[in-house]
């Protein structure tokens, strides 16, 4: 149940993120929108960290610096990719991102890098996701023609 709740929280956050990007006017410099978004996001994280009852642990930061760098670069690429995807292509193209996320995150990071458990049902769900993208592509082709 926790997996569903955490995934739902992330999905709602993502939907808000997409709504903001899709609804905004296109700018000559897309980094202005992303920077303003990031400033607000950073402010919310800072407030959350300060309100948390646990102390700020600088030792934790130094131990995890390598992973912090990877995650920071990942945020950067995600924000840029989302902005261009949604502002120029539309929110319905999220399905393409979702499949690529399955391949890069679930399989690349989870299965290959961290050797997380994986069974035939996971394989079937991945194949169904690929089938969904193929059907989606067919639908896009029909819209374009």
C-alpha positions as CSV (number, residue, x, y, z in Angstrom):
1,X,0.0,0.0,0.0
2,X,2.9,2.4,0.8
3,X,4.3,1.9,-2.7
4,X,0.9,3.0,-4.2
5,X,0.7,6.0,-1.9
6,X,4.2,7.2,-2.6
7,X,3.7,6.6,-6.4
8,X,0.5,8.5,-6.2
9,X,2.2,11.4,-4.5
10,X,4.9,11.5,-7.2
11,X,2.3,11.2,-9.9
12,X,0.2,14.1,-8.6
13,X,3.4,16.2,-8.2
14,X,4.3,15.3,-11.8
15,X,0.9,16.2,-13.0
16,X,1.2,19.6,-11.4
17,X,4.6,20.0,-12.9
18,X,3.3,19.2,-16.4
19,X,0.3,21.4,-15.9
20,X,2.5,24.4,-15.1
21,X,4.8,23.7,-18.0
22,X,2.1,23.0,-20.5
23,X,0.0,26.0,-19.4
24,X,2.8,28.6,-19.4
25,X,3.6,30.7,-22.4
26,X,6.6,29.7,-24.5
27,X,9.6,31.8,-23.7
28,X,12.6,32.6,-25.8
29,X,14.7,31.4,-22.9
30,X,13.1,28.3,-21.4
31,X,15.6,28.4,-18.5
32,X,13.7,31.4,-17.0
33,X,10.7,29.3,-16.4
34,X,12.7,26.4,-15.1
35,X,14.9,28.6,-12.8
36,X,11.8,30.2,-11.3
37,X,10.3,26.7,-10.8
38,X,13.5,25.5,-9.2
39,X,13.7,28.5,-6.9
40,X,10.2,27.7,-5.6
41,X,11.0,24.0,-5.3
42,X,14.3,24.7,-3.4
43,X,12.4,27.0,-1.1
44,X,9.9,24.3,-0.3
45,X,12.7,21.8,0.3
46,X,14.5,24.2,2.6
47,X,11.4,24.9,4.6
48,X,10.7,21.1,4.8
49,X,14.3,20.5,6.0
50,X,14.1,23.2,8.6
51,X,10.7,22.0,9.9
52,X,11.8,18.4,10.1
53,X,12.6,17.4,13.7
54,X,15.7,15.6,12.7
55,X,18.9,17.7,12.7
56,X,20.6,18.7,9.5
57,X,23.5,16.2,9.1
58,X,26.5,17.5,7.2
59,X,28.2,14.1,7.5
60,X,25.4,12.6,5.6
61,X,26.0,15.1,2.8
62,X,29.7,14.3,2.5
63,X,29.1,10.5,2.6
64,X,26.5,10.7,-0.1
65,X,28.1,13.5,-2.3
66,X,28.6,11.2,-5.3
67,X,24.9,10.3,-5.3
68,X,23.8,13.9,-4.7
69,X,25.8,14.9,-7.8
70,X,24.1,12.2,-9.9
71,X,20.7,13.2,-8.6
72,X,21.3,16.9,-9.2
73,X,22.3,16.2,-12.8
74,X,19.3,14.0,-13.1
75,X,17.0,16.8,-11.9
76,X,18.6,19.1,-14.4
77,X,18.0,16.8,-17.3
78,X,14.5,15.9,-16.2
79,X,13.4,19.5,-15.8
80,X,14.8,20.5,-19.3
81,X,13.4,17.4,-21.0
82,X,10.0,17.8,-19.4
83,X,9.9,21.5,-20.3
84,X,10.7,20.8,-24.0
85,X,8.5,17.7,-24.1
86,X,5.4,19.4,-22.7
87,X,5.7,22.9,-24.0
88,X,6.4,21.8,-27.5
89,X,4.9,18.4,-27.9
90,X,2.0,18.2,-25.4
91,X,1.1,16.4,-22.2
92,X,-0.2,13.3,-23.9
93,X,3.3,12.5,-25.0
94,X,4.0,11.6,-21.4
95,X,3.4,8.0,-22.4
96,X,6.6,8.0,-24.4
97,X,8.5,9.3,-21.4
98,X,6.9,6.7,-19.2
99,X,8.2,3.8,-21.4
100,X,11.6,5.3,-21.5
101,X,11.5,5.7,-17.7
102,X,10.7,2.0,-17.4
103,X,13.7,1.1,-19.5
104,X,16.1,3.5,-17.9
105,X,15.0,3.5,-14.3
106,X,13.3,0.1,-13.6
107,X,15.6,-1.9,-15.8
108,X,18.8,0.2,-16.0
109,X,19.0,1.4,-12.4
110,X,16.9,-1.0,-10.5
111,X,17.6,-4.3,-12.2
112,X,21.1,-3.8,-13.7
113,X,22.8,-1.3,-11.3
114,X,21.2,-2.3,-8.0
115,X,20.3,-5.9,-8.8
116,X,16.8,-5.5,-7.3
117,X,14.5,-8.5,-7.5
118,X,12.7,-9.0,-10.8
119,X,10.4,-11.8,-11.9
120,X,8.4,-12.9,-14.9
121,X,5.5,-10.6,-14.0
122,X,7.8,-7.6,-14.1
123,X,9.0,-8.8,-17.6
124,X,5.3,-9.1,-18.7
125,X,4.5,-5.7,-17.4
126,X,7.5,-4.2,-19.3
127,X,6.4,-5.9,-22.5
128,X,2.8,-4.6,-22.0
129,X,4.3,-1.1,-21.6
130,X,6.2,-1.5,-24.9
131,X,2.9,-2.7,-26.5
132,X,1.2,0.4,-25.1
133,X,3.8,2.7,-26.6
134,X,3.5,0.9,-30.0
135,X,-0.3,1.4,-29.9
136,X,0.2,5.0,-28.8
137,X,2.5,5.6,-31.7
138,X,-0.1,4.1,-34.1
139,X,-2.6,6.5,-32.6
140,X,-0.2,9.5,-33.1
141,X,0.4,8.4,-36.7
142,X,-3.4,8.4,-37.3
143,X,-3.7,11.9,-35.8
144,X,-0.9,13.2,-38.0
145,X,-2.2,11.8,-41.2
